Amino acid sequence: MRGLGTELLNVGFGNMVVAKRIITIVNPSSAPSKRLKDEAKEGRKLVDATNGRRTRSIVVTDSDHVILSAIQTETLAQRLLGNQGEKG
C-alpha cells in the first residue's frame, strides 16, 4: 500500500507497518522468538496486532519494536516483496 511516498505493510486487521523500517519477519514458534517477544514486552516495545487471534508471525523493526501478527510469515513476506515490486 502506498501513501504519501511511504510503503506500508498490512499486518492484519487494518494495522500497517512502514515497510522500510522492517528488519525481519519470523515464525513465533521457536524459543528465541518467544524470548524476543518477552523482552519486548518488558521493554514496552511490544505491539499486539493480532486482534485476539493466535500469533502466526513476529515483525521486528529497526526501532526494536516487536509487532505480533495473526498473518502467516510467508504471506507477510509475499506482501512485502509485492510492495517492493510496485516501486518501479
ChimeraX commands (.cxc) that place a marker at each C-alpha (Angstrom):
marker #1 position 0.00,0.00,0.00 radius 0.5
marker #1 position 1.31,3.45,-0.91 radius 0.5
marker #1 position 0.64,6.65,0.97 radius 0.5
marker #1 position 2.50,9.93,0.53 radius 0.5
marker #1 position 5.63,8.16,-0.67 radius 0.5
marker #1 position 5.69,5.70,2.25 radius 0.5
marker #1 position 5.33,1.97,1.61 radius 0.5
marker #1 position 3.12,0.29,4.22 radius 0.5
marker #1 position 2.78,-3.41,5.00 radius 0.5
marker #1 position -0.64,-4.60,6.13 radius 0.5
marker #1 position -0.05,-6.89,9.14 radius 0.5
marker #1 position -3.75,-7.63,9.53 radius 0.5
marker #1 position -6.98,-6.09,10.78 radius 0.5
marker #1 position -6.20,-2.68,9.30 radius 0.5
marker #1 position -2.84,-2.41,11.06 radius 0.5
marker #1 position 0.07,-1.12,8.99 radius 0.5
marker #1 position 3.85,-1.02,9.44 radius 0.5
marker #1 position 6.26,1.17,7.47 radius 0.5
marker #1 position 7.89,-1.40,5.17 radius 0.5
marker #1 position 11.38,0.11,5.08 radius 0.5
marker #1 position 11.58,0.00,8.91 radius 0.5
marker #1 position 11.19,-3.80,8.98 radius 0.5
marker #1 position 14.33,-5.77,9.79 radius 0.5
marker #1 position 12.86,-9.28,9.86 radius 0.5
marker #1 position 9.68,-11.34,9.95 radius 0.5
marker #1 position 9.99,-14.55,11.98 radius 0.5
marker #1 position 7.92,-17.55,12.95 radius 0.5
marker #1 position 6.80,-17.30,16.61 radius 0.5
marker #1 position 7.18,-20.99,17.48 radius 0.5
marker #1 position 10.90,-21.07,18.31 radius 0.5
marker #1 position 12.32,-20.41,21.76 radius 0.5
marker #1 position 14.38,-17.38,20.61 radius 0.5
marker #1 position 11.23,-15.84,19.11 radius 0.5
marker #1 position 9.37,-16.30,22.38 radius 0.5
marker #1 position 12.30,-14.73,24.24 radius 0.5
marker #1 position 12.29,-11.80,21.81 radius 0.5
marker #1 position 8.57,-11.29,22.45 radius 0.5
marker #1 position 9.01,-11.44,26.24 radius 0.5
marker #1 position 11.90,-8.96,26.19 radius 0.5
marker #1 position 9.92,-6.54,24.02 radius 0.5
marker #1 position 7.01,-6.77,26.44 radius 0.5
marker #1 position 9.26,-5.97,29.39 radius 0.5
marker #1 position 10.77,-3.04,27.48 radius 0.5
marker #1 position 7.30,-1.75,26.49 radius 0.5
marker #1 position 8.10,-2.18,22.79 radius 0.5
marker #1 position 5.60,-4.94,22.02 radius 0.5
marker #1 position 2.68,-4.18,19.70 radius 0.5
marker #1 position -0.06,-6.81,19.54 radius 0.5
marker #1 position -1.79,-6.50,16.16 radius 0.5
marker #1 position -3.45,-9.93,16.33 radius 0.5
marker #1 position -6.89,-8.65,17.33 radius 0.5
marker #1 position -7.13,-11.53,19.83 radius 0.5
marker #1 position -6.17,-14.20,17.32 radius 0.5
marker #1 position -3.25,-16.62,17.50 radius 0.5
marker #1 position 0.17,-15.10,16.73 radius 0.5
marker #1 position 1.44,-16.50,13.43 radius 0.5
marker #1 position 4.35,-14.15,12.80 radius 0.5
marker #1 position 6.55,-11.63,14.57 radius 0.5
marker #1 position 7.75,-8.47,12.82 radius 0.5
marker #1 position 10.88,-6.74,14.16 radius 0.5
marker #1 position 11.57,-3.11,13.25 radius 0.5
marker #1 position 14.75,-1.03,13.27 radius 0.5
marker #1 position 13.45,0.81,16.36 radius 0.5
marker #1 position 13.44,-2.52,18.28 radius 0.5
marker #1 position 9.65,-2.66,18.28 radius 0.5
marker #1 position 8.20,-6.16,18.03 radius 0.5
marker #1 position 4.84,-6.50,16.29 radius 0.5
marker #1 position 2.71,-9.62,16.65 radius 0.5
marker #1 position 0.57,-10.53,13.64 radius 0.5
marker #1 position -2.10,-13.15,13.04 radius 0.5
marker #1 position -0.96,-13.45,9.41 radius 0.5
marker #1 position 1.43,-16.22,8.32 radius 0.5
marker #1 position 5.10,-15.29,7.95 radius 0.5
marker #1 position 5.13,-16.33,4.28 radius 0.5
marker #1 position 2.08,-14.19,3.50 radius 0.5
marker #1 position 3.66,-11.11,5.07 radius 0.5
marker #1 position 6.87,-11.75,3.14 radius 0.5
marker #1 position 4.93,-12.00,-0.13 radius 0.5
marker #1 position 3.12,-8.75,0.65 radius 0.5
marker #1 position 6.43,-7.06,1.45 radius 0.5
marker #1 position 8.00,-8.27,-1.80 radius 0.5
marker #1 position 4.90,-7.16,-3.68 radius 0.5
marker #1 position 5.29,-3.64,-2.25 radius 0.5
marker #1 position 8.90,-3.51,-3.42 radius 0.5
marker #1 position 7.91,-4.66,-6.91 radius 0.5
marker #1 position 5.46,-1.73,-7.24 radius 0.5
marker #1 position 8.19,0.91,-6.83 radius 0.5
marker #1 position 9.26,0.95,-10.47 radius 0.5
marker link #1:1,2 radius 0.2
marker link #1:2,3 radius 0.2
marker link #1:3,4 radius 0.2
marker link #1:4,5 radius 0.2
marker link #1:5,6 radius 0.2
marker link #1:6,7 radius 0.2
marker link #1:7,8 radius 0.2
marker link #1:8,9 radius 0.2
marker link #1:9,10 radius 0.2
marker link #1:10,11 radius 0.2
marker link #1:11,12 radius 0.2
marker link #1:12,13 radius 0.2
marker link #1:13,14 radius 0.2
marker link #1:14,15 radius 0.2
marker link #1:15,16 radius 0.2
marker link #1:16,17 radius 0.2
marker link #1:17,18 radius 0.2
marker link #1:18,19 radius 0.2
marker link #1:19,20 radius 0.2
marker link #1:20,21 radius 0.2
marker link #1:21,22 radius 0.2
marker link #1:22,23 radius 0.2
marker link #1:23,24 radius 0.2
marker link #1:24,25 radius 0.2
marker link #1:25,26 radius 0.2
marker link #1:26,27 radius 0.2
marker link #1:27,28 radius 0.2
marker link #1:28,29 radius 0.2
marker link #1:29,30 radius 0.2
marker link #1:30,31 radius 0.2
marker link #1:31,32 radius 0.2
marker link #1:32,33 radius 0.2
marker link #1:33,34 radius 0.2
marker link #1:34,35 radius 0.2
marker link #1:35,36 radius 0.2
marker link #1:36,37 radius 0.2
marker link #1:37,38 radius 0.2
marker link #1:38,39 radius 0.2
marker link #1:39,40 radius 0.2
marker link #1:40,41 radius 0.2
marker link #1:41,42 radius 0.2
marker link #1:42,43 radius 0.2
marker link #1:43,44 radius 0.2
marker link #1:44,45 radius 0.2
marker link #1:45,46 radius 0.2
marker link #1:46,47 radius 0.2
marker link #1:47,48 radius 0.2
marker link #1:48,49 radius 0.2
marker link #1:49,50 radius 0.2
marker link #1:50,51 radius 0.2
marker link #1:51,52 radius 0.2
marker link #1:52,53 radius 0.2
marker link #1:53,54 radius 0.2
marker link #1:54,55 radius 0.2
marker link #1:55,56 radius 0.2
marker link #1:56,57 radius 0.2
marker link #1:57,58 radius 0.2
marker link #1:58,59 radius 0.2
marker link #1:59,60 radius 0.2
marker link #1:60,61 radius 0.2
marker link #1:61,62 radius 0.2
marker link #1:62,63 radius 0.2
marker link #1:63,64 radius 0.2
marker link #1:64,65 radius 0.2
marker link #1:65,66 radius 0.2
marker link #1:66,67 radius 0.2
marker link #1:67,68 radius 0.2
marker link #1:68,69 radius 0.2
marker link #1:69,70 radius 0.2
marker link #1:70,71 radius 0.2
marker link #1:71,72 radius 0.2
marker link #1:72,73 radius 0.2
marker link #1:73,74 radius 0.2
marker link #1:74,75 radius 0.2
marker link #1:75,76 radius 0.2
marker link #1:76,77 radius 0.2
marker link #1:77,78 radius 0.2
marker link #1:78,79 radius 0.2
marker link #1:79,80 radius 0.2
marker link #1:80,81 radius 0.2
marker link #1:81,82 radius 0.2
marker link #1:82,83 radius 0.2
marker link #1:83,84 radius 0.2
marker link #1:84,85 radius 0.2
marker link #1:85,86 radius 0.2
marker link #1:86,87 radius 0.2
marker link #1:87,88 radius 0.2
view
